[in-house]
Amino acid sequence: MNCPACGDTLHELSLAGLALDACSGGCGGIWFDRGELQKVDEEGETEGEAIERIPAVDLTEVLKGRYACPRCEGTAMMRHFTSVLHEVEVDECPGCGGYWLDAGELARIRDENREPGGREKLKSAAAMGGRVAGYEARSQAEVETYRNVTKICRLLRLRRMRPIV
């Protein structure tokens, strides 16, 4: 597989009991297959510490635009925030459900998920329409924008999965 960010060859790494594909020696990005990111994205999950230390070359000028999924040929990944409560943008493939994280994004996600039980808080927030006790949105208009974008992405996913007749 090739790196969606810099085009370098991805190398399989066995870290934290996961078989990950990383751009070690290139941009330092990491490919997570469906379900793998959730095993290392919280501060308390010590397996993620080793993954954070993948060596990277600074390629910030190269890393622009949309990425193509390294698994699904011809599928562009969607860039979105990890949740309405977080500011880290990740790239997700609408086809296979995998995630591409650029260098440093896993550390930022883990930093935002320091509080134990953060995932449960996010699930309850989703059930309550994105409102969490103690969370104040920057503006109601911004929250509405996030919700609308999420709805559009879900609609596009459903249209992609269903054959058009």
LUMKOLSE-268456 format. One record per atom (N, C-alpha, C): residue number from 1; residue in one letter; x, y, z. Coordinates in steps of 0.02 Angstrom, whole numbers, plus 50000, padded with zeros to 5 digits. Layout:
# residues N
+-----+------+-------+-------+-------+
: pos : code :     u :     v :     w :
+-----+------+-------+-------+-------+
: NUM :    a :     X :     Y :     Z :
...
+-----+------+-------+-------+-------+
END
This chain:
# residues 165
+-----+------+-------+-------+-------+
: pos : code :     u :     v :     w :
+-----+------+-------+-------+-------+
:   1 :    m : 50042 : 49941 : 50000 :
:   1 :    m : 50000 : 50000 : 50000 :
:   1 :    m : 50044 : 50062 : 50000 :
:   2 :    n : 50019 : 50114 : 49969 :
:   2 :    n : 50055 : 50177 : 49968 :
:   2 :    n : 50022 : 50228 : 50014 :
:   3 :    c : 50063 : 50273 : 50041 :
:   3 :    c : 50040 : 50325 : 50086 :
:   3 :    c : 49994 : 50373 : 50047 :
:   4 :    p : 49934 : 50388 : 50074 :
:   4 :    p : 49890 : 50435 : 50039 :
:   4 :    p : 49915 : 50507 : 50043 :
:   5 :    a : 49959 : 50522 : 50089 :
:   5 :    a : 49983 : 50591 : 50098 :
:   5 :    a : 50044 : 50606 : 50056 :
:   6 :    c : 50096 : 50563 : 50060 :
:   6 :    c : 50158 : 50579 : 50025 :
:   6 :    c : 50176 : 50529 : 49970 :
:   7 :    g : 50139 : 50473 : 49964 :
:   7 :    g : 50151 : 50425 : 49912 :
:   7 :    g : 50204 : 50373 : 49928 :
:   8 :    d : 50237 : 50379 : 49986 :
:   8 :    d : 50288 : 50330 : 50006 :
:   8 :    d : 50254 : 50263 : 50020 :
:   9 :    t : 50293 : 50210 : 50022 :
:   9 :    t : 50266 : 50144 : 50038 :
:   9 :    t : 50251 : 50139 : 50112 :
:  10 :    l : 50192 : 50113 : 50128 :
:  10 :    l : 50173 : 50102 : 50198 :
:  10 :    l : 50204 : 50036 : 50221 :
:  11 :    h : 50230 : 50037 : 50282 :
:  11 :    h : 50262 : 49978 : 50311 :
:  11 :    h : 50217 : 49950 : 50366 :
:  12 :    e : 50207 : 49884 : 50366 :
:  12 :    e : 50166 : 49854 : 50418 :
:  12 :    e : 50205 : 49851 : 50483 :
:  13 :    l : 50173 : 49875 : 50536 :
:  13 :    l : 50204 : 49873 : 50602 :
:  13 :    l : 50157 : 49836 : 50649 :
:  14 :    s : 50186 : 49795 : 50691 :
:  14 :    s : 50147 : 49762 : 50743 :
:  14 :    s : 50160 : 49799 : 50808 :
:  15 :    l : 50115 : 49841 : 50826 :
:  15 :    l : 50121 : 49881 : 50887 :
:  15 :    l : 50057 : 49875 : 50927 :
:  16 :    a : 50064 : 49867 : 50992 :
:  16 :    a : 50007 : 49866 : 51036 :
:  16 :    a : 49956 : 49812 : 51017 :
:  17 :    g : 49981 : 49757 : 50990 :
:  17 :    g : 49936 : 49702 : 50971 :
:  17 :    g : 49896 : 49716 : 50908 :
:  18 :    l : 49914 : 49769 : 50872 :
:  18 :    l : 49880 : 49786 : 50810 :
:  18 :    l : 49929 : 49782 : 50751 :
:  19 :    a : 49904 : 49764 : 50694 :
:  19 :    a : 49944 : 49764 : 50633 :
:  19 :    a : 49927 : 49829 : 50596 :
:  20 :    l : 49968 : 49880 : 50604 :
:  20 :    l : 49955 : 49945 : 50575 :
:  20 :    l : 50000 : 49956 : 50514 :
:  21 :    d : 49978 : 50000 : 50470 :
:  21 :    d : 50018 : 50020 : 50413 :
:  21 :    d : 50039 : 50092 : 50424 :
:  22 :    a : 50105 : 50102 : 50427 :
:  22 :    a : 50131 : 50168 : 50444 :
:  22 :    a : 50180 : 50192 : 50391 :
:  23 :    c : 50183 : 50257 : 50384 :
:  23 :    c : 50229 : 50288 : 50338 :
:  23 :    c : 50291 : 50309 : 50377 :
:  24 :    s : 50327 : 50258 : 50401 :
:  24 :    s : 50387 : 50272 : 50440 :
:  24 :    s : 50443 : 50291 : 50392 :
:  25 :    g : 50477 : 50345 : 50408 :
:  25 :    g : 50529 : 50370 : 50364 :
:  25 :    g : 50501 : 50419 : 50312 :
:  26 :    g : 50436 : 50422 : 50306 :
:  26 :    g : 50403 : 50470 : 50262 :
:  26 :    g : 50369 : 50523 : 50304 :
:  27 :    c : 50304 : 50532 : 50293 :
:  27 :    c : 50267 : 50585 : 50328 :
:  27 :    c : 50248 : 50567 : 50399 :
:  28 :    g : 50253 : 50502 : 50417 :
:  28 :    g : 50238 : 50481 : 50486 :
:  28 :    g : 50164 : 50468 : 50498 :
:  29 :    g : 50124 : 50465 : 50446 :
:  29 :    g : 50053 : 50451 : 50453 :
:  29 :    g : 50041 : 50377 : 50468 :
:  30 :    i : 49980 : 50362 : 50492 :
:  30 :    i : 49963 : 50294 : 50511 :
:  30 :    i : 49894 : 50276 : 50483 :
:  31 :    w : 49888 : 50216 : 50455 :
:  31 :    w : 49824 : 50190 : 50431 :
:  31 :    w : 49796 : 50143 : 50483 :
:  32 :    f : 49734 : 50155 : 50503 :
:  32 :    f : 49698 : 50112 : 50550 :
:  32 :    f : 49639 : 50081 : 50513 :
:  33 :    d : 49637 : 50014 : 50512 :
:  33 :    d : 49579 : 49980 : 50484 :
:  33 :    d : 49520 : 49992 : 50531 :
:  34 :    r : 49460 : 49974 : 50507 :
:  34 :    r : 49399 : 49984 : 50546 :
:  34 :    r : 49406 : 49955 : 50616 :
:  35 :    g : 49392 : 49996 : 50667 :
:  35 :    g : 49392 : 49974 : 50736 :
:  35 :    g : 49459 : 49978 : 50772 :
:  36 :    e : 49513 : 49988 : 50736 :
:  36 :    e : 49579 : 49989 : 50768 :
:  36 :    e : 49592 : 50054 : 50806 :
:  37 :    l : 49571 : 50110 : 50779 :
:  37 :    l : 49585 : 50174 : 50811 :
:  37 :    l : 49553 : 50178 : 50880 :
:  38 :    q : 49494 : 50150 : 50889 :
:  38 :    q : 49459 : 50152 : 50953 :
:  38 :    q : 49496 : 50114 : 51008 :
:  39 :    k : 49544 : 50072 : 50989 :
:  39 :    k : 49582 : 50034 : 51039 :
:  39 :    k : 49640 : 50074 : 51068 :
:  40 :    v : 49658 : 50130 : 51037 :
:  40 :    v : 49717 : 50168 : 51059 :
:  40 :    v : 49705 : 50243 : 51065 :
:  41 :    d : 49643 : 50266 : 51059 :
:  41 :    d : 49631 : 50338 : 51055 :
:  41 :    d : 49622 : 50373 : 51121 :
:  42 :    e : 49619 : 50337 : 51177 :
:  42 :    e : 49612 : 50369 : 51242 :
:  42 :    e : 49677 : 50367 : 51280 :
:  43 :    e : 49687 : 50417 : 51321 :
:  43 :    e : 49749 : 50425 : 51360 :
:  43 :    e : 49763 : 50363 : 51403 :
:  44 :    g : 49712 : 50332 : 51431 :
:  44 :    g : 49721 : 50274 : 51475 :
:  44 :    g : 49740 : 50210 : 51439 :
:  45 :    e : 49734 : 50209 : 51373 :
:  45 :    e : 49751 : 50149 : 51334 :
:  45 :    e : 49826 : 50153 : 51317 :
:  46 :    t : 49866 : 50121 : 51359 :
:  46 :    t : 49939 : 50128 : 51355 :
:  46 :    t : 49968 : 50102 : 51290 :
:  47 :    e : 49931 : 50061 : 51253 :
:  47 :    e : 49957 : 50034 : 51190 :
:  47 :    e : 49971 : 50090 : 51140 :
:  48 :    g : 49934 : 50145 : 51145 :
:  48 :    g : 49942 : 50199 : 51098 :
:  48 :    g : 50006 : 50238 : 51104 :
:  49 :    e : 50040 : 50234 : 51162 :
:  49 :    e : 50102 : 50272 : 51172 :
:  49 :    e : 50156 : 50252 : 51122 :
:  50 :    a : 50162 : 50188 : 51108 :
:  50 :    a : 50214 : 50165 : 51061 :
:  50 :    a : 50197 : 50188 : 50990 :
:  51 :    i : 50134 : 50191 : 50974 :
:  51 :    i : 50113 : 50212 : 50907 :
:  51 :    i : 50128 : 50286 : 50895 :
:  52 :    e : 50124 : 50326 : 50948 :
:  52 :    e : 50136 : 50398 : 50942 :
:  52 :    e : 50208 : 50413 : 50921 :
:  53 :    r : 50254 : 50367 : 50931 :
:  53 :    r : 50325 : 50381 : 50920 :
:  53 :    r : 50351 : 50357 : 50852 :
:  54 :    i : 50309 : 50353 : 50803 :
:  54 :    i : 50332 : 50334 : 50735 :
:  54 :    i : 50372 : 50392 : 50706 :
:  55 :    p : 50433 : 50379 : 50682 :
:  55 :    p : 50473 : 50434 : 50655 :
:  55 :    p : 50442 : 50465 : 50593 :
:  56 :    a : 50451 : 50531 : 50586 :
:  56 :    a : 50421 : 50566 : 50529 :
:  56 :    a : 50467 : 50621 : 50505 :
:  57 :    v : 50461 : 50635 : 50440 :
:  57 :    v : 50496 : 50690 : 50409 :
:  57 :    v : 50444 : 50746 : 50401 :
:  58 :    d : 50464 : 50808 : 50411 :
:  58 :    d : 50416 : 50864 : 50406 :
:  58 :    d : 50399 : 50875 : 50332 :
:  59 :    l : 50337 : 50859 : 50315 :
:  59 :    l : 50313 : 50868 : 50247 :
:  59 :    l : 50250 : 50911 : 50246 :
:  60 :    t : 50246 : 50961 : 50288 :
:  60 :    t : 50184 : 51000 : 50295 :
:  60 :    t : 50164 : 51033 : 50229 :
:  61 :    e : 50211 : 51050 : 50187 :
:  61 :    e : 50193 : 51082 : 50123 :
:  61 :    e : 50162 : 51032 : 50075 :
:  62 :    v : 50178 : 50969 : 50082 :
:  62 :    v : 50152 : 50917 : 50037 :
:  62 :    v : 50082 : 50896 : 50058 :
:  63 :    l : 50068 : 50898 : 50123 :
:  63 :    l : 50006 : 50871 : 50150 :
:  63 :    l : 49948 : 50919 : 50142 :
:  64 :    k : 49921 : 50924 : 50084 :
:  64 :    k : 49864 : 50967 : 50071 :
:  64 :    k : 49815 : 50931 : 50026 :
:  65 :    g : 49752 : 50949 : 50031 :
:  65 :    g : 49701 : 50920 : 49988 :
:  65 :    g : 49672 : 50856 : 50016 :
:  66 :    r : 49629 : 50825 : 49977 :
:  66 :    r : 49596 : 50763 : 49998 :
:  66 :    r : 49640 : 50704 : 49981 :
:  67 :    y : 49636 : 50654 : 50023 :
:  67 :    y : 49676 : 50593 : 50014 :
:  67 :    y : 49632 : 50539 : 49983 :
:  68 :    a : 49665 : 50495 : 49946 :
:  68 :    a : 49632 : 50434 : 49920 :
:  68 :    a : 49644 : 50378 : 49970 :
:  69 :    c : 49595 : 50336 : 49980 :
:  69 :    c : 49601 : 50279 : 50026 :
:  69 :    c : 49655 : 50232 : 50001 :
:  70 :    p : 49702 : 50211 : 50045 :
:  70 :    p : 49753 : 50164 : 50023 :
:  70 :    p : 49726 : 50093 : 50013 :
:  71 :    r : 49668 : 50077 : 50040 :
:  71 :    r : 49638 : 50011 : 50032 :
:  71 :    r : 49588 : 50008 : 49974 :
:  72 :    c : 49547 : 50059 : 49968 :
:  72 :    c : 49493 : 50059 : 49918 :
:  72 :    c : 49514 : 50102 : 49858 :
:  73 :    e : 49531 : 50071 : 49804 :
:  73 :    e : 49555 : 50107 : 49746 :
:  73 :    e : 49502 : 50155 : 49719 :
:  74 :    g : 49521 : 50217 : 49709 :
:  74 :    g : 49476 : 50267 : 49680 :
:  74 :    g : 49427 : 50298 : 49729 :
:  75 :    t : 49434 : 50286 : 49793 :
:  75 :    t : 49389 : 50314 : 49843 :
:  75 :    t : 49423 : 50370 : 49880 :
:  76 :    a : 49393 : 50429 : 49879 :
:  76 :    a : 49420 : 50486 : 49916 :
:  76 :    a : 49396 : 50483 : 49988 :
:  77 :    m : 49441 : 50497 : 50034 :
:  77 :    m : 49422 : 50496 : 50105 :
:  77 :    m : 49389 : 50562 : 50124 :
:  78 :    m : 49348 : 50559 : 50175 :
:  78 :    m : 49313 : 50618 : 50201 :
:  78 :    m : 49352 : 50644 : 50261 :
:  79 :    r : 49364 : 50709 : 50263 :
:  79 :    r : 49398 : 50739 : 50320 :
:  79 :    r : 49344 : 50769 : 50365 :
:  80 :    h : 49349 : 50750 : 50430 :
:  80 :    h : 49301 : 50776 : 50478 :
:  80 :    h : 49332 : 50777 : 50548 :
:  81 :    f : 49297 : 50811 : 50594 :
:  81 :    f : 49320 : 50813 : 50663 :
:  81 :    f : 49304 : 50746 : 50695 :
:  82 :    t : 49344 : 50727 : 50744 :
:  82 :    t : 49333 : 50663 : 50778 :
:  82 :    t : 49266 : 50663 : 50815 :
:  83 :    s : 49242 : 50721 : 50836 :
:  83 :    s : 49176 : 50728 : 50866 :
:  83 :    s : 49160 : 50802 : 50872 :
:  84 :    v : 49099 : 50818 : 50893 :
:  84 :    v : 49081 : 50888 : 50901 :
:  84 :    v : 49118 : 50920 : 50959 :
:  85 :    l : 49148 : 50879 : 51002 :
:  85 :    l : 49184 : 50905 : 51060 :
:  85 :    l : 49259 : 50913 : 51048 :
:  86 :    h : 49284 : 50889 : 50992 :
:  86 :    h : 49355 : 50889 : 50980 :
:  86 :    h : 49374 : 50930 : 50918 :
:  87 :    e : 49437 : 50950 : 50915 :
:  87 :    e : 49460 : 50992 : 50860 :
:  87 :    e : 49509 : 50958 : 50813 :
:  88 :    v : 49520 : 50893 : 50822 :
:  88 :    v : 49566 : 50857 : 50778 :
:  88 :    v : 49527 : 50831 : 50718 :
:  89 :    e : 49553 : 50848 : 50658 :
:  89 :    e : 49522 : 50824 : 50597 :
:  89 :    e : 49558 : 50760 : 50575 :
:  90 :    v : 49519 : 50710 : 50556 :
:  90 :    v : 49546 : 50647 : 50532 :
:  90 :    v : 49516 : 50633 : 50463 :
:  91 :    d : 49545 : 50585 : 50427 :
:  91 :    d : 49521 : 50565 : 50362 :
:  91 :    d : 49493 : 50495 : 50369 :
:  92 :    e : 49430 : 50487 : 50348 :
:  92 :    e : 49396 : 50422 : 50353 :
:  92 :    e : 49373 : 50400 : 50285 :
:  93 :    c : 49382 : 50336 : 50270 :
:  93 :    c : 49360 : 50308 : 50207 :
:  93 :    c : 49286 : 50289 : 50213 :
:  94 :    p : 49243 : 50315 : 50169 :
:  94 :    p : 49173 : 50295 : 50171 :
:  94 :    p : 49161 : 50224 : 50148 :
:  95 :    g : 49210 : 50195 : 50115 :
:  95 :    g : 49202 : 50126 : 50090 :
:  95 :    g : 49218 : 50073 : 50142 :
:  96 :    c : 49280 : 50075 : 50168 :
:  96 :    c : 49301 : 50022 : 50214 :
:  96 :    c : 49299 : 50043 : 50288 :
:  97 :    g : 49288 : 50107 : 50301 :
:  97 :    g : 49284 : 50130 : 50371 :
:  97 :    g : 49351 : 50139 : 50405 :
:  98 :    g : 49405 : 50137 : 50367 :
:  98 :    g : 49471 : 50148 : 50396 :
:  98 :    g : 49485 : 50222 : 50406 :
:  99 :    y : 49536 : 50236 : 50448 :
:  99 :    y : 49555 : 50304 : 50464 :
:  99 :    y : 49628 : 50316 : 50446 :
: 100 :    w : 49642 : 50374 : 50418 :
: 100 :    w : 49710 : 50396 : 50407 :
: 100 :    w : 49723 : 50454 : 50455 :
: 101 :    l : 49777 : 50447 : 50495 :
: 101 :    l : 49797 : 50501 : 50540 :
: 101 :    l : 49865 : 50525 : 50519 :
: 102 :    d : 49871 : 50590 : 50508 :
: 102 :    d : 49935 : 50620 : 50493 :
: 102 :    d : 49978 : 50619 : 50556 :
: 103 :    a : 50043 : 50631 : 50548 :
: 103 :    a : 50089 : 50631 : 50604 :
: 103 :    a : 50065 : 50679 : 50658 :
: 104 :    g : 50064 : 50657 : 50719 :
: 104 :    g : 50045 : 50698 : 50776 :
: 104 :    g : 49971 : 50699 : 50792 :
: 105 :    e : 49929 : 50676 : 50747 :
: 105 :    e : 49857 : 50678 : 50760 :
: 105 :    e : 49836 : 50628 : 50814 :
: 106 :    l : 49866 : 50570 : 50817 :
: 106 :    l : 49849 : 50522 : 50869 :
: 106 :    l : 49865 : 50551 : 50938 :
: 107 :    a : 49923 : 50583 : 50945 :
: 107 :    a : 49941 : 50614 : 51009 :
: 107 :    a : 49891 : 50668 : 51028 :
: 108 :    r : 49868 : 50707 : 50979 :
: 108 :    r : 49819 : 50760 : 50994 :
: 108 :    r : 49751 : 50730 : 51014 :
: 109 :    i : 49731 : 50676 : 50981 :
: 109 :    i : 49668 : 50643 : 50998 :
: 109 :    i : 49672 : 50614 : 51069 :
: 110 :    r : 49728 : 50582 : 51084 :
: 110 :    r : 49737 : 50553 : 51150 :
: 110 :    r : 49739 : 50608 : 51204 :
: 111 :    d : 49768 : 50665 : 51187 :
: 111 :    d : 49770 : 50721 : 51234 :
: 111 :    d : 49699 : 50747 : 51247 :
: 112 :    e : 49658 : 50750 : 51195 :
: 112 :    e : 49588 : 50772 : 51204 :
: 112 :    e : 49546 : 50721 : 51241 :
: 113 :    n : 49567 : 50658 : 51240 :
: 113 :    n : 49529 : 50605 : 51274 :
: 113 :    n : 49562 : 50586 : 51341 :
: 114 :    r : 49591 : 50634 : 51375 :
: 114 :    r : 49624 : 50619 : 51439 :
: 114 :    r : 49575 : 50596 : 51493 :
: 115 :    e : 49518 : 50625 : 51493 :
: 115 :    e : 49469 : 50610 : 51546 :
: 115 :    e : 49444 : 50539 : 51539 :
: 116 :    p : 49448 : 50498 : 51592 :
: 116 :    p : 49421 : 50430 : 51587 :
: 116 :    p : 49347 : 50432 : 51572 :
: 117 :    g : 49324 : 50386 : 51530 :
: 117 :    g : 49254 : 50384 : 51512 :
: 117 :    g : 49234 : 50434 : 51460 :
: 118 :    g : 49283 : 50462 : 51425 :
: 118 :    g : 49268 : 50512 : 51374 :
: 118 :    g : 49226 : 50484 : 51318 :
: 119 :    r : 49238 : 50421 : 51298 :
: 119 :    r : 49200 : 50391 : 51244 :
: 119 :    r : 49126 : 50384 : 51264 :
: 120 :    e : 49114 : 50366 : 51327 :
: 120 :    e : 49045 : 50360 : 51350 :
: 120 :    e : 49010 : 50428 : 51351 :
: 121 :    k : 49048 : 50480 : 51368 :
: 121 :    k : 49021 : 50548 : 51368 :
: 121 :    k : 49001 : 50568 : 51297 :
: 122 :    l : 49043 : 50550 : 51248 :
: 122 :    l : 49028 : 50567 : 51179 :
: 122 :    l : 48967 : 50528 : 51154 :
: 123 :    k : 48960 : 50465 : 51175 :
: 123 :    k : 48901 : 50426 : 51155 :
: 123 :    k : 48838 : 50458 : 51183 :
: 124 :    s : 48839 : 50479 : 51246 :
: 124 :    s : 48780 : 50510 : 51274 :
: 124 :    s : 48768 : 50578 : 51242 :
: 125 :    a : 48821 : 50612 : 51222 :
: 125 :    a : 48813 : 50676 : 51187 :
: 125 :    a : 48778 : 50666 : 51120 :
: 126 :    a : 48797 : 50613 : 51085 :
: 126 :    a : 48766 : 50599 : 51021 :
: 126 :    a : 48692 : 50583 : 51030 :
: 127 :    a : 48677 : 50546 : 51083 :
: 127 :    a : 48607 : 50529 : 51097 :
: 127 :    a : 48566 : 50591 : 51116 :
: 128 :    m : 48599 : 50641 : 51144 :
: 128 :    m : 48565 : 50703 : 51164 :
: 128 :    m : 48569 : 50757 : 51111 :
: 129 :    g : 48590 : 50739 : 51051 :
: 129 :    g : 48594 : 50788 : 50997 :
: 129 :    g : 48655 : 50832 : 51001 :
: 130 :    g : 48709 : 50807 : 51031 :
: 130 :    g : 48772 : 50845 : 51033 :
: 130 :    g : 48780 : 50889 : 51094 :
: 131 :    r : 48731 : 50889 : 51140 :
: 131 :    r : 48737 : 50932 : 51200 :
: 131 :    r : 48763 : 50890 : 51258 :
: 132 :    v : 48814 : 50915 : 51291 :
: 132 :    v : 48844 : 50881 : 51349 :
: 132 :    v : 48846 : 50931 : 51406 :
: 133 :    a : 48830 : 50907 : 51466 :
: 133 :    a : 48832 : 50951 : 51524 :
: 133 :    a : 48903 : 50979 : 51532 :
: 134 :    g : 48908 : 51044 : 51541 :
: 134 :    g : 48973 : 51076 : 51550 :
: 134 :    g : 49006 : 51096 : 51485 :
: 135 :    y : 48978 : 51078 : 51428 :
: 135 :    y : 49008 : 51097 : 51364 :
: 135 :    y : 48971 : 51157 : 51336 :
: 136 :    e : 49008 : 51208 : 51320 :
: 136 :    e : 48977 : 51267 : 51290 :
: 136 :    e : 49004 : 51274 : 51219 :
: 137 :    a : 48960 : 51273 : 51172 :
: 137 :    a : 48980 : 51280 : 51103 :
: 137 :    a : 49008 : 51349 : 51090 :
: 138 :    r : 49054 : 51354 : 51043 :
: 138 :    r : 49080 : 51419 : 51025 :
: 138 :    r : 49024 : 51465 : 51002 :
: 139 :    s : 48977 : 51436 : 50965 :
: 139 :    s : 48917 : 51472 : 50945 :
: 139 :    s : 48866 : 51421 : 50923 :
: 140 :    q : 48803 : 51437 : 50931 :
: 140 :    q : 48750 : 51391 : 50911 :
: 140 :    q : 48753 : 51380 : 50835 :
: 141 :    a : 48770 : 51432 : 50798 :
: 141 :    a : 48775 : 51425 : 50725 :
: 141 :    a : 48828 : 51374 : 50706 :
: 142 :    e : 48884 : 51372 : 50742 :
: 142 :    e : 48937 : 51324 : 50727 :
: 142 :    e : 48914 : 51253 : 50742 :
: 143 :    v : 48878 : 51243 : 50797 :
: 143 :    v : 48852 : 51177 : 50813 :
: 143 :    v : 48804 : 51154 : 50758 :
: 144 :    e : 48760 : 51198 : 50736 :
: 144 :    e : 48713 : 51181 : 50683 :
: 144 :    e : 48750 : 51164 : 50618 :
: 145 :    t : 48803 : 51200 : 50603 :
: 145 :    t : 48843 : 51185 : 50543 :
: 145 :    t : 48872 : 51115 : 50548 :
: 146 :    y : 48900 : 51096 : 50606 :
: 146 :    y : 48928 : 51029 : 50615 :
: 146 :    y : 48874 : 50976 : 50605 :
: 147 :    r : 48815 : 50988 : 50633 :
: 147 :    r : 48761 : 50939 : 50626 :
: 147 :    r : 48741 : 50931 : 50553 :
: 148 :    n : 48735 : 50987 : 50517 :
: 148 :    n : 48715 : 50983 : 50447 :
: 148 :    n : 48767 : 50947 : 50405 :
: 149 :    v : 48831 : 50960 : 50417 :
: 149 :    v : 48884 : 50925 : 50380 :
: 149 :    v : 48881 : 50851 : 50395 :
: 150 :    t : 48870 : 50833 : 50458 :
: 150 :    t : 48865 : 50762 : 50477 :
: 150 :    t : 48807 : 50729 : 50442 :
: 151 :    k : 48750 : 50763 : 50438 :
: 151 :    k : 48692 : 50735 : 50403 :
: 151 :    k : 48707 : 50724 : 50329 :
: 152 :    i : 48740 : 50772 : 50299 :
: 152 :    i : 48757 : 50766 : 50228 :
: 152 :    i : 48804 : 50707 : 50216 :
: 153 :    c : 48854 : 50700 : 50259 :
: 153 :    c : 48902 : 50645 : 50252 :
: 153 :    c : 48867 : 50577 : 50260 :
: 154 :    r : 48822 : 50573 : 50308 :
: 154 :    r : 48784 : 50510 : 50317 :
: 154 :    r : 48743 : 50495 : 50255 :
: 155 :    l : 48710 : 50546 : 50228 :
: 155 :    l : 48670 : 50536 : 50168 :
: 155 :    l : 48713 : 50513 : 50109 :
: 156 :    l : 48772 : 50543 : 50101 :
: 156 :    l : 48816 : 50523 : 50047 :
: 156 :    l : 48840 : 50452 : 50056 :
: 157 :    r : 48854 : 50431 : 50118 :
: 157 :    r : 48875 : 50362 : 50131 :
: 157 :    r : 48820 : 50314 : 50111 :
: 158 :    l : 48758 : 50330 : 50131 :
: 158 :    l : 48702 : 50285 : 50115 :
: 158 :    l : 48691 : 50281 : 50040 :
: 159 :    r : 48696 : 50336 : 50005 :
: 159 :    r : 48687 : 50336 : 49932 :
: 159 :    r : 48742 : 50296 : 49899 :
: 160 :    r : 48803 : 50298 : 49926 :
: 160 :    r : 48859 : 50262 : 49897 :
: 160 :    r : 48851 : 50187 : 49907 :
: 161 :    m : 48821 : 50166 : 49963 :
: 161 :    m : 48814 : 50095 : 49977 :
: 161 :    m : 48755 : 50064 : 49939 :
: 162 :    r : 48704 : 50104 : 49924 :
: 162 :    r : 48646 : 50077 : 49888 :
: 162 :    r : 48655 : 50087 : 49813 :
: 163 :    p : 48642 : 50035 : 49775 :
: 163 :    p : 48647 : 50043 : 49702 :
: 163 :    p : 48591 : 50088 : 49677 :
: 164 :    i : 48607 : 50133 : 49631 :
: 164 :    i : 48557 : 50177 : 49602 :
: 164 :    i : 48526 : 50140 : 49543 :
: 165 :    v : 48461 : 50136 : 49543 :
: 165 :    v : 48426 : 50099 : 49491 :
: 165 :    v : 48391 : 50146 : 49443 :
+-----+------+-------+-------+-------+
END
